[in-house]
Amino acid sequence: MSDTALAQDFRTRDWALVTGASDGIGRALATEAAKAGYNVILTGRRLDRLEAHADALRRAYYVATIVLVADLANPDEAETLWQQASEGRRIAVLVNNAGLGHLGEFGKPEGWDRETESIMVNVIAATILMKRAAAHMAANGGGRILNVSSTAAFLPGPHMAVYHATKAYLLSLSEAVAVEMSGQAVFVTALCPGVTETRFFQADGSERAHILNRFMPLPSAEAVAASGWQAMEKGRRVHVTGWPYKIAAFLPRLMPRRVTAWTTGVFLKRRW
């Protein structure tokens, strides 16, 4: 295909906007979007990583890519990101993947800055982008929203209380909006992975992934992304990856919440 024909093809393609695309599951979901033939807007905090992956996607899948650096801990940047991403483009897929967490005692002052950022990114920014995308997609023939929640959404999480609460919020919001938008060809999926082989636990100061890996192999970010993307394409509203985590998500329905919270707290309190 000539350069002119490619340019025309890029202009007529739909776009996928992927947050937290610098690394881990977000990076892998950007790849899934390119594989599916979407032009891709990659956003995150790490310009070098975003640009390197954007270049790799262009070369491998012949899609157009755009890199937009944004700190979603600032609500104004979430609004700006949407305006920049959607200007002159049809966003057919929004992947709300950016997320932060902190392992620590809620009643202590340490970690509050990180917890505040977690609320801003996991709740405020995700809601802003979802709100904008839902209206945009409804006005442009439909689309899909993939919100990366967590199996933490099903469990109160002592010692990681804010993170679990934010993921429960995102799961609830996803399910509610999926019902609201069902008649407008806008499909919402909440992807709920368990512990995954990513840099997330290094970022929150925890080494929990190491001990978990002794009992079972951790799924790769690529495997989680592929499973989540497939669930989104099938229109599933909630998708938990991996049978151990499907059990973990189901058990709280059978146990008193006090017992569920205590058990989760015992698990999270240990610092490996």
Secondary structure by P-SEA (a helix, b strand, c coil): ccaaaaaaaaaabbbbbbccccccaaaaaaaaaaaaccbbbbbcccaaaaaaaaaaaaaaccbbbbbbbbccccaaaaaaaaaaaaccccccbbbcccccccccccccccaaaaaaaaaaaccaaaaaaaaaaaaaaaacccbbbbbbcccccccccccaaaaaaaaaaaaaaaaaaaaaaccccbbbbbbbbcccccccccccccaaaaaaaaabbbbcaaaaaaaaaaaaaaccccccccaaaaaaaaccccccaaaaaaaaaaaaaccc
